[in-house]
């Protein structure tokens, strides 16, 4: 068998990126569509940044929770392809 590499000339998904102000508390970020968690990511503890990638186009709620029990949600985040 030979390895196969698939190239896509056009983007098929989008991403949500952001910055969390308390990265030292090890937050986790979730992309929620309706009642389903579609993607999750840990926050970089050095920079506080995160990326939720490979998301289909649509509207999401972004939820962040950390190890201290703090959480926040931000509804109505739009993702466009590309």
Buried (B, 14 or more C-beta within 10 A) or exposed (E): EEEEEEEEEEEEBBBBEBEBEBBBBEBBBBBBBEEEEBBEBEBEEEEBEBBBEEBEEBEBBBBBBBEEEEEEEEEEBEBEEE
